[in-house]
Amino acid sequence: MSHQHGPDCNHGPSRSAGPRTIQVNDANKAPTMYKDIANYLKNAKKSGLKARQGVFNGKRFEYFKGKRGIDAILKEDYTKVVKAEKALTSREEGSKVLNDLGKFGFILRVDRGDSIGGKGSPRILQPNPVQEFKEDGYYMWIWEGSKVKLYMGAVGLVAVILAGVLFPLWPNFLRLGVWYLSVGVLCLIGLFFAIALIRLLLYIITYPVLPRGFWLFPNLFEDCGIIESFIPLYGFDPVKEKKTSSKKVKDSSSAADAKAATATVSTVEDKKIE
């Protein structure tokens, strides 16, 4: 009895089904608690979870390692930000929370491939067929969060561009106000550069005279607030610790060894005399 293989045949050599498709749920329909957890994890300052850059389907996405995500959830700030009933105390509980994030469509388990441009460049990411949370796995953010701020920023940018284009139609008092404002901003920028130049000249002049370099507004270029940048008014270079040269240390150790050897020899000679 003859048989022809067709599309409904259930035996014979199997055919490739093509690339697998992983169904992802809509994270926007998830409970509010999980959105708070996702926002907490995406905030590197609060959670301490630093995301890396990867390439998925030609686009850049952020991803993190599983154990780092658990470490972030077990922090004390997690309970304050997420407003959970109780703090998580075990890594198993943290794994369950991150596994739920995957089920609701916030993260996707991926496998890392080669770098697209050598060392230090983003790696190629591919979806893992087993979407189960593991500490040694990598997880890509597929939830972008609320886009309200993005839309508001886009509307604001368009409004600013239109206002600039229609500047000739503005009333005279508005155009005069913009002129005064621009002059004021330019004066502030010029004052800042003048202060930077003066403090540099003072440092160069006082460096050969004073034991330590003199700085006017020492925190001017530090990573701090505007007011803190001008406090204190002046300062000096930090005191440099004098490092003993290796030669001096070697000489002192050699002298100490010589003294110890001399003392040993004299002790032996005294015993022989006795």
C-alpha positions in Angstrom: 0.0 0.0 0.0 1.6 3.2 -1.1 1.6 6.5 0.9 2.5 10.0 -0.1 4.0 12.4 2.5 1.8 15.5 2.8 1.4 18.5 5.2 -0.8 16.4 7.5 1.6 13.5 7.7 2.6 12.5 11.2 5.6 10.4 10.5 8.8 10.5 8.4 11.5 13.1 8.6 10.5 16.2 10.6 10.6 19.6 9.0 12.0 22.7 10.5 9.3 24.9 12.0 11.3 28.1 11.6 12.2 30.5 14.3 10.4 30.0 17.6 8.0 32.7 18.8 7.8 33.5 22.5 4.5 35.0 23.6 5.0 38.0 25.9 2.2 39.5 28.0 1.4 43.2 28.1 3.1 44.6 31.1 0.7 47.6 31.1 -2.1 45.3 32.3 0.0 44.0 35.2 -0.9 44.9 38.8 0.4 48.2 40.1 2.7 46.6 42.6 4.8 45.0 39.8 5.0 48.3 37.9 6.4 49.8 41.1 8.9 47.0 41.4 10.0 47.5 37.8 10.4 51.2 38.3 12.5 50.6 41.4 14.8 48.1 39.6 15.2 50.4 36.6 16.3 53.3 38.9 20.0 52.5 39.4 20.4 55.1 42.2 17.8 53.5 44.4 18.2 49.8 43.6 21.9 49.8 42.7 21.1 47.6 39.7 23.3 48.7 36.9 22.0 47.6 33.5 24.1 46.8 30.5 23.5 47.6 26.9 22.7 44.8 24.4 21.4 44.5 20.9 18.2 42.6 20.2 16.7 42.4 16.7 18.9 45.4 15.7 17.7 47.6 18.6 19.5 48.4 21.8 18.0 47.1 25.1 19.1 47.1 28.7 19.7 43.8 30.5 21.0 42.6 33.8 22.1 39.4 35.5 19.7 37.5 37.7 21.7 37.5 40.9 22.1 41.3 40.7 18.4 41.7 40.5 17.9 39.6 43.6 20.5 41.6 45.4 18.5 44.8 44.6 15.2 43.3 45.8 16.7 42.2 49.1 17.8 45.8 49.9 16.0 47.9 52.6 15.0 50.5 50.0 12.8 47.9 48.2 10.2 47.9 51.0 10.2 51.8 51.1 9.8 52.3 47.4 7.5 49.4 46.6 5.5 49.7 49.9 5.4 46.0 50.4 3.8 44.5 53.4 7.0 42.8 54.5 10.6 42.8 53.4 11.9 39.9 51.5 14.5 37.9 53.5 15.5 35.0 51.2 16.8 34.7 47.7 14.0 32.3 46.9 11.4 35.0 47.5 13.4 37.4 45.4 13.5 34.8 42.6 9.8 34.4 42.8 9.2 38.2 42.4 11.5 38.4 39.4 9.9 35.3 37.9 6.5 37.1 38.2 8.0 40.1 36.4 8.8 37.8 33.5 5.3 36.3 33.5 3.7 39.7 33.4 5.9 40.8 30.5 8.4 43.2 32.1 11.6 41.2 31.4 12.6 38.5 29.0 15.3 35.9 29.6 18.0 36.1 27.0 21.3 34.5 26.1 24.4 36.6 25.4 26.3 36.3 22.2 29.4 38.0 20.8 30.1 41.7 20.9 29.1 43.7 17.9 32.2 45.8 17.8 34.9 44.2 19.9 35.6 44.4 23.6 33.4 46.8 25.6 30.7 47.1 22.9 27.1 45.8 23.4 26.5 42.1 22.9 24.0 40.4 20.8 21.0 39.1 22.8 18.9 36.1 21.8 15.7 34.9 23.6 16.1 31.8 25.8 13.5 29.1 25.0 13.1 28.4 28.8 11.6 31.5 30.3 12.3 30.6 33.9 14.2 32.8 36.4 17.7 31.6 37.2 20.3 33.6 39.1 23.0 32.9 36.5 20.7 34.0 33.7 20.4 37.3 31.9 17.2 39.3 31.6 16.3 42.1 29.2 14.0 44.9 29.9 11.1 44.9 27.4 8.9 47.3 29.4 9.7 50.9 28.7 7.6 52.3 31.5 5.1 55.2 31.3 5.4 57.3 28.2 3.6 60.3 29.5 6.8 62.2 30.2 8.1 61.3 26.7 4.9 62.6 25.1 5.0 65.8 27.2 8.6 66.4 26.3 7.8 65.9 22.6 4.9 68.4 22.8 7.1 70.9 24.7 9.8 70.6 22.0 7.4 71.2 19.2 5.9 74.2 21.1 9.4 75.7 21.6 10.2 75.3 17.9 7.0 77.0 16.9 7.5 79.8 19.3 11.0 80.4 17.9 9.7 80.4 14.3 6.9 82.9 15.2 9.3 85.2 17.1 8.8 88.1 14.6 5.1 88.1 15.4 5.7 88.4 19.2 4.6 91.6 21.0 7.4 94.1 21.5 7.4 93.7 25.3 8.0 89.9 24.9 10.8 90.4 22.4 12.4 92.9 24.7 12.1 90.6 27.7 13.8 87.7 25.7 16.6 90.1 24.7 17.2 91.1 28.4 17.1 87.4 29.4 19.6 86.3 26.8 22.0 89.1 27.8 21.7 88.1 31.4 22.5 84.5 30.6 25.5 85.5 28.5 26.8 87.7 31.4 26.5 84.7 33.8 28.4 82.5 31.4 31.1 85.1 31.0 31.3 85.6 34.8 31.8 81.9 35.3 34.7 81.7 32.8 36.2 84.8 34.4 36.1 83.2 37.8 37.7 80.0 36.4 40.5 82.1 34.8 41.1 84.1 37.9 41.3 81.0 40.2 43.8 79.4 37.7 46.0 82.5 37.7 46.0 82.7 41.5 47.0 79.0 41.7 49.9 79.5 39.3 51.1 82.6 41.1 50.9 81.1 44.7 52.1 77.6 43.8 55.9 78.4 44.0 55.4 80.7 47.0 53.1 78.8 49.4 53.7 75.3 50.6 50.4 74.2 49.1 48.6 75.5 46.1 45.9 78.1 46.7 42.4 77.6 45.1 39.6 80.2 44.9 36.3 78.3 45.1 37.9 74.8 45.3 34.6 73.1 44.7 33.8 75.0 41.5 34.2 72.0 39.2 33.2 69.3 41.7 30.1 67.1 41.3 27.8 69.0 43.7 25.0 71.6 43.8 25.3 75.2 42.5 25.5 76.7 46.0 27.9 74.1 47.2 30.2 74.9 44.3 31.0 78.3 45.8 31.5 77.0 49.4 34.1 77.4 50.9 35.5 80.6 49.5 39.1 79.3 49.2 41.1 76.3 50.0 44.5 74.6 49.5 45.8 71.4 47.9 45.6 68.4 50.2 48.7 67.4 52.1 50.7 64.8 50.3 52.0 61.9 52.4 55.7 61.5 52.1 56.5 58.0 50.8 59.8 56.5 52.0 61.8 55.4 49.0 62.4 51.7 48.6 66.1 52.3 48.7 66.0 53.8 52.1 63.7 51.0 53.4 66.1 48.5 52.0 69.1 50.2 53.6 67.4 50.4 57.0 66.4 46.7 56.8 69.9 45.7 55.9 71.3 47.8 58.8 68.9 46.1 61.2 69.9 42.7 59.9 73.6 43.5 60.4 73.0 44.7 63.9 71.1 41.5 64.7 73.9 39.3 63.2 76.5 41.2 65.3 74.5 40.8 68.5 74.2 37.0 67.8 77.9 36.7 67.1 78.8 38.5 70.3 76.4 36.3 72.3 78.1 33.2 70.9 81.5 34.5 71.8 80.5 35.3 75.3 79.2 31.7 75.8 82.5 30.3 74.5 84.5 32.5 76.9 82.4 31.3 79.9 
